[in-house]
């Protein structure tokens, strides 16, 4: 029996039909489009069994499958190591070409090179488009071609370079050139080796009122002052182009945060070594204390510093942490406790719904003083003054620490002034 002739589109971190660049181009091919998704066992094997992100992917795949099925198509969902899956796909289809959207993380680049070489050897074109960011790779660099390692000049050139064309929508949702097939059964979470989580996911719809006031409310954790779009940007359930269009109209500060996202993606592209090494190698000599007991207290929200503990409890319960509080807890771990930023980065990687390697790594190295455009090592957040500034009425703290002001709540793990002096001395020794 002859195999169906198809153009395959590989969904990865772009779970939407709307304004999907790679999907749009796949639909311009002569052969009908069959979408593919791979539950990558290389990734799944490293995750906890109750990982809400897998549940979110499962939820969004179900939504996509229903949307595509309305046009008579279906997603071919596979489980396994990507190369082994692609070996099976070429047996099942006569593949005319493969389309996808680029992923800039080191593992993804290595995976895509392996698949590209495999398909090229079979005479099949593997084409990838920019969809996850506005600018990528060398599109915003210095005059001499070097990458920017400071945000402000990067952001200025980013804005200067931006044209309407960069924000043009791809009407991929209007395409109906799908390979006609019966609706596919999506493997259950249990079949994938995972359990359901009770974590709630934020809505896909952008709250324009929140964005309009973003510059005034973004630092206050006790109110809904941020867009909560980070999860949807991470998995591509919303279009970055659409968000930038809204930001340009509604709030400059919000736009700047989206540019930070591009900036950290560019850093990861140009300097993939930052995944597990200090960007600024002069900090390699910092003697981290790495106390296991103190780290555990930090992870459980039992340090005796209310704003820190509230943040960690929010993270553990919801998979989310307010951005201002992320900075406070990261500074506390690296500066007050002198625990290696890599420990904190790994914990966030396990817990955050919106975990994005580039931004998470960039944020942690910023807090530790070891990264690009980082806060200087001698800038040490005072949790008490941060509380007075951003949670003065203790609305956020009281929500997450009901036992505050009782004997159940622990004393501070270390006195602030002593921690600050110890940190300064440790960093100075490393840099001398």
C-alpha positions in Angstrom: 0.0 0.0 0.0 1.4 3.4 -1.0 2.4 5.8 1.8 0.6 9.2 2.0 2.5 12.1 0.5 2.7 14.8 3.2 4.5 17.9 4.4 5.2 17.4 8.1 5.0 20.3 10.5 6.8 19.6 13.9 5.1 21.3 16.9 7.6 22.0 19.7 7.1 25.2 21.6 4.5 26.8 19.4 1.2 25.3 20.4 -1.1 27.5 18.4 -2.6 27.7 14.9 -2.7 31.5 15.0 0.2 33.5 13.6 2.5 30.4 13.5 5.2 31.2 11.1 6.6 27.7 10.4 3.1 26.3 10.1 2.1 29.0 7.6 5.1 28.1 5.4 4.3 24.4 5.7 0.9 25.1 4.3 2.4 26.8 1.2 3.9 23.5 0.1 2.2 21.4 -2.5 1.6 18.3 -0.3 -1.0 18.5 2.5 0.2 19.2 6.0 0.4 16.5 8.7 1.4 18.0 12.1 3.6 16.0 14.4 4.4 16.2 18.1 7.0 14.2 19.9 6.9 13.6 23.7 10.7 13.6 24.0 11.7 10.8 26.3 15.1 12.5 26.8 13.3 15.3 28.5 10.4 13.4 30.2 12.8 11.0 31.9 14.4 14.0 33.8 11.0 15.4 35.1 9.2 14.7 38.4 6.1 12.5 37.9 3.7 15.3 38.9 5.0 17.9 36.5 2.3 20.4 35.7 4.1 21.5 32.6 3.5 18.1 31.0 -0.1 18.4 32.0 -0.2 21.9 30.3 1.3 20.5 27.1 -1.2 17.6 27.2 -4.0 20.2 27.6 -2.8 22.4 24.8 -2.3 19.4 22.5 -5.9 18.4 23.1 -7.0 21.9 22.2 -4.9 21.9 19.1 -6.1 18.4 18.0 -9.7 19.6 18.3 -9.1 22.7 16.3 -7.2 20.8 13.5 -9.8 18.1 13.5 -12.4 20.7 12.5 -10.5 20.9 9.2 -10.4 17.1 8.9 -6.8 16.8 10.1 -5.1 15.4 13.1 -1.8 15.5 15.0 0.5 12.5 14.8 1.7 12.2 18.4 4.7 10.0 19.2 6.7 9.2 22.3 10.4 8.5 22.3 13.8 9.8 21.4 13.5 12.2 18.5 15.9 10.5 16.1 14.2 7.1 16.7 10.8 8.7 16.1 11.9 10.3 12.8 13.2 6.9 11.6 9.7 5.6 12.1 8.0 8.6 10.5 9.9 8.2 7.2 8.6 4.6 7.1 5.0 5.7 7.6 4.9 8.7 5.2 6.4 9.8 1.9 7.7 13.1 3.3 8.1 15.9 0.8 9.5 18.4 3.4 9.6 19.1 7.1 8.9 22.5 8.7 9.3 23.7 12.3 10.1 26.8 14.3 13.5 27.4 15.8 14.5 26.6 19.3 17.7 28.2 20.6 18.6 26.1 23.7 21.7 24.0 23.5 19.9 20.6 23.7 17.4 21.7 21.0 20.2 22.9 18.7 22.0 19.6 19.0 18.7 17.6 18.5 17.8 19.7 15.4 21.2 19.2 13.9 20.9 15.5 14.3 17.5 15.4 12.7 18.6 17.8 9.9 21.5 15.5 9.0 19.3 12.4 9.1 16.6 13.9 6.9 19.2 15.5 4.5 20.7 12.0 4.0 17.3 10.8 3.0 16.8 13.7 0.6 14.2 15.5 2.7 14.4 19.2 3.4 14.2 20.2 7.0 13.3 24.0 7.2 13.0 26.1 10.4 11.6 29.6 10.9 12.0 32.3 13.5 8.8 32.4 15.6 9.7 32.3 19.3 11.4 35.8 19.3 11.3 39.0 17.4 15.1 39.1 16.8 17.5 36.2 16.8 21.1 35.2 16.4 23.0 38.1 14.8 20.0 40.4 14.0 20.8 42.8 16.8 24.5 43.1 17.3 27.2 45.8 17.5 28.6 47.4 14.4 31.6 45.0 14.5 29.3 42.0 14.7 29.9 41.3 18.4 26.9 40.4 20.5 25.7 42.9 23.1 26.3 41.9 26.7 24.6 45.0 28.2 20.8 45.3 27.9 20.4 49.1 27.4 22.3 49.5 24.1 20.8 46.2 22.9 17.3 47.4 23.7 17.9 50.8 21.9 19.1 49.1 18.7 16.2 46.5 19.1 13.7 49.3 19.0 15.5 51.2 16.2 15.6 48.0 14.1 12.0 47.1 14.6 9.7 47.7 11.7 6.1 46.8 11.0 7.3 43.9 8.9 8.8 42.3 12.0 5.3 42.2 13.6 3.4 41.0 10.5 1.0 38.2 11.3 1.1 34.9 9.5 -2.5 33.9 8.8 -1.7 30.2 9.5 -5.1 29.8 11.3 -6.9 30.4 7.9 -5.0 27.6 6.2 -7.0 24.4 5.5 -4.5 22.4 3.5 -4.4 19.6 6.1 -3.7 15.9 5.4 -7.1 14.4 5.9 -7.2 11.7 8.6 -9.2 10.4 11.5 -8.9 12.1 14.9 -5.9 10.8 16.8 -5.9 9.5 20.4 -3.6 11.5 22.6 -1.7 9.3 25.1 -3.0 9.9 28.6 -0.8 11.4 31.3 -0.8 8.1 33.0 0.4 6.4 29.9 3.2 9.0 29.7 4.2 8.1 33.2 2.8 11.3 34.8 0.2 12.2 37.4 -2.3 15.0 37.3 -1.5 18.2 39.2 -4.0 20.6 40.8 -2.0 23.7 39.7 -4.1 26.2 37.8 -2.9 27.6 34.5 -3.3 31.3 33.7 -5.6 32.3 30.8 -4.3 32.7 27.3 -6.1 36.1 26.8 -4.0 39.2 27.5 -5.5 41.5 30.1 -5.0 44.9 28.5 -6.0 46.8 31.7 -3.1 45.1 33.5 -0.6 45.8 30.8 -1.8 49.5 30.6 -0.9 50.0 34.2 2.1 47.6 34.2 4.7 50.3 34.9 2.9 51.2 38.2 1.9 47.7 39.4 4.5 45.3 38.2 6.6 45.3 41.4 3.7 44.8 43.8 3.3 41.0 44.5 0.0 41.3 46.5 -2.0 42.4 43.5 -2.6 41.3 39.9 -0.1 43.6 38.4 1.6 41.4 35.8 0.2 39.8 32.6 1.0 36.2 33.5 1.8 35.6 29.8 5.2 34.0 30.6 3.8 30.4 30.5 2.1 31.0 27.2 5.3 32.6 25.7 7.3 29.6 26.9 5.1 27.1 25.1 4.1 29.4 22.2 0.4 29.3 23.0 0.4 33.0 22.2 2.3 34.9 19.5 5.3 37.1 20.6 4.5 39.3 17.6 0.9 39.9 18.9 2.2 40.7 22.4 4.8 43.2 21.1 2.0 44.9 19.1 0.0 45.3 22.3 3.0 46.4 24.3 3.9 49.1 21.8 0.4 50.6 22.1 -0.2 50.0 25.8 3.0 50.3 27.9 6.6 50.9 27.2 7.8 49.2 30.4 6.0 46.0 29.3 7.7 46.2 25.9 11.1 46.5 27.7 10.4 43.2 29.5 9.7 41.5 26.2 13.0 42.8 24.9 14.8 41.4 28.0 13.4 38.0 26.8 15.0 38.4 23.3 18.2 39.7 25.0 18.6 36.6 27.1 17.8 34.3 24.2 20.6 36.0 22.2 23.0 35.6 25.1 22.2 31.9 25.3 22.7 31.6 21.5 26.1 33.4 21.5 27.3 32.0 24.8 25.8 28.5 25.4 28.4 27.9 28.1 26.4 30.1 30.5 24.1 27.2 31.1 26.5 25.8 33.7 29.3 28.4 34.0 29.6 32.0 35.1 29.3 34.4 32.2 31.9 36.6 34.0 34.6 34.1 34.7 36.3 36.3 37.3 33.6 35.1 39.7 34.7 31.5 39.4 36.8 31.9 42.6 33.8 32.7 44.8 33.7 30.2 47.6 30.1 29.2 47.9 29.1 27.8 51.3 26.5 25.4 49.8 24.9 24.4 53.1 22.4 21.6 52.4 20.3 22.3 55.5 20.0 26.0 54.7 19.2 25.3 51.1 16.3 23.0 52.2 14.9 25.7 54.4 15.1 28.1 51.5 13.2 25.7 49.2 10.5 25.1 51.8 10.0 28.8 52.6 11.3 28.5 56.2 14.2 31.0 56.3 12.5 33.3 58.8 12.5 36.1 56.2 8.8 36.5 55.4 9.1 38.0 51.9 11.5 35.2 50.9 9.4 32.5 52.4 6.2 33.8 50.8 7.9 33.7 47.4 9.1 30.1 47.8 5.7 28.9 49.1 4.0 30.6 46.2 6.3 28.8 43.8 5.9 25.4 45.4 2.1 25.7 45.5 1.4 27.4 42.1 4.4 26.9 39.9 4.6 30.7 39.7 6.5 33.4 41.5 6.1 37.2 41.1 9.1 38.7 39.3 10.1 41.2 42.0 10.0 38.3 44.5 12.1 36.1 42.2 14.9 38.8 42.4 14.6 38.9 46.2 14.7 35.1 46.8 17.6 34.7 44.3 19.6 37.5 45.9 18.9 36.0 49.3 20.1 32.5 48.3 23.3 33.7 46.6 24.2 36.6 48.8 22.8 35.9 52.3 23.3 32.2 52.3 26.2 32.1 49.7 24.7 29.2 47.9 25.7 28.7 44.3 23.2 30.2 41.9 23.2 26.9 39.9 21.4 25.3 42.9 18.7 27.9 42.8 18.5 27.9 39.0 18.0 24.1 39.1 15.2 24.4 41.7 13.4 27.0 39.6 13.8 24.8 36.6 12.0 22.0 38.3 9.2 24.1 39.8 8.4 27.0 37.4 5.6 26.6 35.0 7.1 29.3 32.8 10.6 27.8 33.1 12.7 29.3 30.2 16.3 28.3 30.2 17.6 31.6 28.8 15.6 33.9 31.1 16.0 31.7 34.2 19.7 31.4 33.7 20.0 35.1 33.0 18.0 36.1 36.0 20.0 33.9 38.4 23.3 35.1 37.1 22.1 38.6 37.3 21.2 38.1 41.0 24.5 36.5 41.8 26.5 39.2 40.0 28.1 36.7 37.7 26.1 37.3 34.5 25.7 39.7 31.7 24.7 43.2 32.8 24.4 41.8 36.3 23.8 43.8 39.5 27.2 44.5 41.1 28.2 41.9 43.8 28.0 44.6 46.5 24.3 45.2 45.7 22.6 43.0 48.2 18.8 43.1 48.5 17.6 43.9 52.0 14.5 41.7 52.4 13.1 44.0 55.0 13.4 47.2 53.0 12.1 45.3 49.9 9.1 44.3 52.0 8.4 47.9 53.1 8.7 49.1 49.5 6.6 46.5 47.7 4.5 44.7 50.3 4.0 47.4 53.0 0.6 46.2 54.0 1.9 42.5 54.1 -1.0 41.4 51.8 1.3 39.1 49.9 3.2 37.8 52.9 0.0 37.1 54.9 -1.5 35.2 52.1 1.4 32.7 52.1 2.5 32.7 55.7 -0.6 32.3 57.9 1.6 31.4 60.9 3.5 34.7 60.8 3.9 36.3 64.3 3.3 32.9 66.0 5.8 30.5 67.6 5.4 28.2 64.6 7.3 30.7 62.3 11.1 30.3 62.5 13.6 32.9 63.5 15.7 34.4 60.7 18.2 31.8 59.4 20.9 34.5 59.7 21.0 38.2 60.7 20.9 40.5 57.7 23.9 42.7 58.6 26.1 39.7 59.3 25.0 38.0 56.1 25.8 41.2 54.1 29.2 41.6 55.6 30.1 37.9 55.0 29.0 38.1 51.4 31.0 41.3 50.7 34.1 39.7 52.3 33.7 36.4 50.3 33.3 38.2 47.0 36.2 40.6 47.7 38.5 37.6 48.4 37.4 36.0 45.1 38.2 39.1 43.1 41.4 40.0 44.8 
